Every structure is written in C-alpha cells, then in structure tokens.
Amino acid sequence: MRLGFLLAILFLVLAQFQAMAAERRVLTLAYDVNESWPWHLGTYTVPDAMPGLSLEYISEAARRLDVDVRFIRAPFRRALAMLKGGEVDGVFEASFRPERQEYGVYPLTAQGEPDASRSMFVQSYVFYVRRGERRFGWNGDKIDGLDGMVGVLRNTSVADDLTDRGYPVFEVGDNLRAMEMTAASRLDAVLLLDRIGKAVFHRHPELADALQTLDLPWERKPYYLMLSHALAAQEPAFAARLWVELARVAHSPFAEERLAAYEKALMASGRGESAANR
C-alpha cells in the first residue's frame, strides 16, 4: 500500500516535469507602432503576412533556438519603459545610445562597446533637400546654410543627435509629411533612413522630382535587439546565443531571399511612406 502510494506520487512528479519540459519558451518582444519599410510594416497591429524583415529575422532565429515569439507594438518610448519594467523580454530596432542602457541590454564587446557584428542591420541616415538647393550643405562635420529647421521623425535618436549638436529640429509623426514639408519649403531639409526615402520616392514620384539626396550620409547606425536586464542577468548564455543567431540570420541567404520578396511587393503595391527606425 505504502509502495503503491509512493509510486503514484513519483508518477505525478515525473508527469509534471514532462509537462514543463514540453512547454516551449515564449519570448515577448516589443516594437514601434509606426511602419518602417522593410523592417516592420503596418501600424499598431502585427500583420499576419509580410510583417517586416525584422520580425521574420527574429522568428527564424527563434525557430533555430526552439523558442516561440510573441510580438506586441507600442510607441517606442513606451516600449523602452516596458522593457525596463520587465513587461517584455526585448525591444528591437533600437540604435545605441548610452542612456538607453538604463532600460535594457545591448550586445557588447569585451571592451563594453556595442557589438555591431551582432546587430540586426545597419542603415544610413541621409539628408533630403529641395532639388537644385545650393545653400544647405553637410560636409561630414557640420551643417552649413541652415536658416530654418531640419525635419526628423518624432522620438528618434537622430532627433536627439541633432538637438545635442545645436541644430533646430521639427519633429513629425511620419516621413511622408516631413518630405512634403521640405518640398514645400517649410523645412530646410529632412533627415531620414536611406531605404525609407527610396520607398517614399517610389510611392510618390512627385517627391522624387522635387527633392534630392545629399551624397554624404549623416551617419551609419547599427540597430539592435535589446534584451531585459533580468533575462540577460539570469540567462546570459541564452541571450548570447539569441544575438549570435539573429546576426547569422540577418547575413544569410534567407535574409537575401526575404528582402527580394519585400522589394518585389513594394514595386507591385507602391507602399513605403512610413516611419523611420529608432
């Protein structure tokens, strides 16, 4: 009788452990509510089809690591607050700013610098000015001929960068509006990610006729998946594997194939006038 009781208890304990082992890990990751072609598409909700390259990269890396991912959207600053508070495991498409380390963890080198080799992608910010504009200029060190303001997307790191260097900025909710304001001479220039600008030009050829791109980029920025302090501290090996696998996916034939699919869809549908990466 006693032996049977003990065997029953042992069976229940083993069953519980098996059930726990069978449960797949789920990562909850947040990203911005505005669209940023081709990295994340749509606004506020997560699209069922072609949600964006960033989501596809992460999903593929998670598949390789045998974990599931749940995506949620929030305004970027709110997403960072959620990361700091432990409401999400990560926030993606975050450029590096030292003060953001209060909210979460970037992949770092042994010297404590952000590790661009484990970023999701690297993109250039470039200036768009009115076609034929000769007054406004950027020489890689300073802006010349700025009489008005530079348009930037609200709450982005480049808005802070320009402000920190003493340049007046006008923050807008979407890139299309900023480009239209520049074409209408309401802004001296607009500073956008190069892929976004090209997508807007495809969708709005009248803006391609009205504006031109300055050759010298403002800067090239890597964009990262930031992880929560709790996850990075409690499971550093898993965090490292996730960053490495994500970088592998981003530089794989899978990424090239998916980018080609998004470019084909853009050409067919004419989309792409949305918000820049953070």
C-alpha positions in Angstrom: 0.0 0.0 0.0 2.7 2.4 1.0 4.8 1.4 -2.0 1.9 2.0 -4.3 1.3 5.4 -2.8 5.0 6.4 -3.3 4.9 5.1 -6.9 1.8 7.2 -7.6 3.5 10.3 -6.1 6.6 9.6 -8.2 4.4 9.2 -11.3 2.7 12.6 -10.7 6.0 14.4 -10.2 7.5 12.9 -13.4 4.4 13.8 -15.3 4.7 17.4 -14.1 8.3 17.6 -15.1 7.5 16.2 -18.5 4.7 18.8 -19.0 7.1 21.6 -18.0 9.7 20.3 -20.4 7.1 20.1 -23.2 6.2 23.7 -22.8 8.1 25.8 -25.3 9.6 29.0 -24.2 7.9 32.2 -25.3 9.8 35.5 -25.8 7.7 38.6 -25.7 9.2 41.3 -27.8 8.0 44.9 -28.5 8.5 47.2 -31.4 7.3 50.6 -32.6 3.7 51.3 -33.7 4.7 53.2 -36.9 5.7 51.5 -40.1 9.4 51.3 -41.2 9.8 49.6 -44.5 11.1 47.0 -44.9 11.9 46.2 -41.3 8.4 46.3 -39.9 5.2 47.0 -41.8 1.7 48.2 -40.8 0.7 50.4 -37.9 -0.3 49.4 -34.3 -1.2 45.8 -35.1 1.1 42.9 -36.2 0.3 42.0 -39.8 -0.3 38.3 -40.5 1.5 38.3 -43.8 4.8 40.1 -44.6 5.1 41.8 -41.2 8.6 43.0 -41.9 12.1 41.7 -42.2 12.9 42.3 -38.5 10.1 40.1 -37.4 11.0 37.4 -39.9 14.6 37.5 -38.9 13.7 37.1 -35.2 11.1 34.4 -35.9 13.7 32.4 -37.9 16.4 32.8 -35.2 13.8 31.7 -32.6 12.9 28.7 -34.6 16.5 27.7 -34.8 16.8 28.1 -31.0 13.5 26.1 -30.5 11.6 29.0 -28.8 8.4 30.9 -29.7 8.0 34.7 -30.0 5.1 36.9 -29.2 5.2 40.3 -30.8 3.5 43.4 -29.4 3.5 47.0 -30.6 3.8 50.2 -28.5 5.2 53.7 -29.0 8.9 53.4 -28.9 9.5 55.2 -25.6 6.6 53.2 -24.0 8.3 50.0 -25.3 11.5 51.0 -23.6 9.6 51.6 -20.4 8.0 48.2 -20.7 11.5 46.7 -21.1 12.8 48.4 -18.0 9.8 47.3 -16.0 10.1 43.7 -17.1 6.8 43.6 -19.1 8.6 42.4 -22.2 11.8 40.4 -22.8 13.1 42.7 -25.5 12.7 45.7 -27.8 14.0 45.6 -31.3 15.3 48.1 -33.9 17.0 50.2 -31.2 20.1 52.2 -32.1 22.7 52.6 -29.4 22.5 55.5 -27.0 24.4 55.1 -23.7 21.4 56.3 -21.7 19.2 53.6 -23.1 21.3 51.0 -21.1 19.1 52.0 -18.2 16.2 50.3 -19.9 17.9 47.1 -21.2 21.0 45.4 -22.5 22.7 45.6 -25.9 25.1 43.0 -27.2 28.5 44.4 -26.2 32.1 43.6 -27.0 34.7 42.6 -24.3 35.5 46.3 -24.1 32.0 47.3 -23.3 31.2 48.8 -26.6 28.1 48.0 -28.7 28.9 45.0 -30.9 27.8 45.9 -34.4 28.6 42.4 -35.6 25.6 41.2 -33.6 23.2 43.9 -34.8 20.1 43.3 -36.8 21.0 45.6 -39.6 23.0 48.7 -40.4 21.5 51.7 -42.2 22.5 55.2 -43.2 20.7 58.4 -42.4 20.8 60.9 -45.3 19.6 64.4 -45.9 16.9 65.2 -48.4 16.7 68.8 -49.7 14.8 70.6 -52.5 16.2 69.7 -55.9 18.7 72.4 -57.0 19.3 73.5 -53.4 22.8 75.0 -53.1 22.6 76.8 -49.7 22.1 73.8 -47.4 25.1 71.5 -47.0 26.6 68.8 -44.9 30.4 68.2 -45.0 30.5 65.3 -42.6 31.4 67.5 -39.7 28.9 70.4 -39.7 25.7 71.7 -41.4 26.1 74.8 -43.4 23.4 77.2 -44.6 20.7 76.2 -42.2 18.2 79.1 -41.9 15.2 77.1 -40.8 14.8 73.6 -39.3 15.6 70.0 -40.1 12.7 67.6 -40.2 13.0 64.3 -38.3 10.7 61.6 -37.0 9.4 62.2 -33.5 11.3 60.4 -30.7 14.1 59.1 -32.8 17.8 59.0 -31.8 18.8 61.3 -34.7 16.4 64.0 -33.3 18.4 63.9 -30.1 21.7 63.8 -32.0 20.8 67.0 -34.0 19.5 68.7 -30.9 22.6 67.8 -28.9 24.7 69.5 -31.6 22.6 72.7 -31.5 20.6 72.3 -34.7 16.9 73.2 -34.6 14.7 70.3 -35.5 11.0 69.9 -36.3 9.6 66.5 -35.2 6.8 65.0 -37.3 4.8 61.8 -37.0 5.7 60.3 -40.3 8.3 60.6 -43.0 5.9 61.4 -45.9 4.8 64.6 -44.1 8.4 65.6 -43.5 9.3 65.2 -47.1 6.2 67.1 -48.3 7.1 70.0 -45.9 10.6 70.0 -47.3 9.3 70.1 -50.9 7.0 73.0 -49.9 10.0 74.9 -48.4 8.6 74.7 -44.9 11.7 72.8 -43.8 15.3 73.3 -45.0 15.9 69.5 -45.1 14.7 66.2 -43.8 16.9 63.6 -42.3 15.7 60.0 -43.0 16.9 56.5 -43.3 18.0 55.9 -46.9 15.8 52.9 -47.5 12.8 54.8 -46.2 13.4 57.7 -48.5 13.7 55.5 -51.5 10.5 53.8 -50.6 8.7 57.1 -50.3 10.1 58.2 -53.7 8.7 55.0 -55.3 5.3 55.7 -53.8 5.3 59.4 -54.5 7.3 60.2 -57.7 6.4 63.8 -57.5 8.6 64.0 -54.4 11.4 62.3 -56.3 11.1 65.1 -58.8 11.0 67.8 -56.1 13.8 66.5 -53.7 17.3 65.3 -54.0 19.6 63.3 -51.6 22.8 64.7 -50.4 25.7 62.3 -51.2 27.4 62.3 -47.8 25.4 60.4 -45.1 24.8 61.9 -41.7 25.9 58.6 -40.2 25.5 54.9 -40.4 23.8 53.2 -37.5 23.5 49.6 -36.4 20.1 48.6 -35.0 19.9 46.0 -32.2 17.6 43.7 -30.3 17.8 45.0 -26.7 17.0 42.4 -24.0 15.8 43.0 -20.5 18.2 43.3 -17.6 16.5 40.3 -16.0 16.9 38.0 -19.0 20.5 39.0 -19.6 21.5 38.6 -16.0 19.6 35.3 -15.4 20.3 33.6 -18.7 23.5 35.2 -20.2 24.2 32.1 -22.3 20.8 32.2 -23.9 21.0 35.9 -24.5 24.4 35.5 -26.3 23.0 32.6 -28.4 20.0 34.7 -29.4 22.1 37.7 -30.5 24.5 35.5 -32.4 21.7 33.5 -34.2 19.9 36.7 -35.1 23.1 38.1 -36.7 23.6 34.9 -38.6 20.0 35.0 -40.0 20.5 38.7 -41.0 23.5 37.7 -43.1 22.1 34.5 -44.5 20.6 33.6 -47.9 17.2 33.5 -46.0 17.6 37.3 -45.4 18.5 38.0 -49.1 15.5 36.0 -50.3 13.1 37.7 -48.0 14.4 41.2 -48.9 13.9 40.4 -52.5 10.3 39.4 -51.8 9.7 42.7 -49.9 11.2 44.7 -52.8 9.0 42.9 -55.3 5.9 43.6 -53.1 6.9 47.2 -52.9 7.2 47.5 -56.6 3.8 45.9 -57.0 1.9 47.8 -54.4 3.7 51.1 -54.1 3.9 51.2 -50.3 6.6 52.6 -48.1 5.9 56.1 -46.9 6.3 55.3 -43.2 8.2 56.0 -40.0 11.9 55.6 -39.7 13.7 53.1 -37.4 14.6 54.1 -34.0 
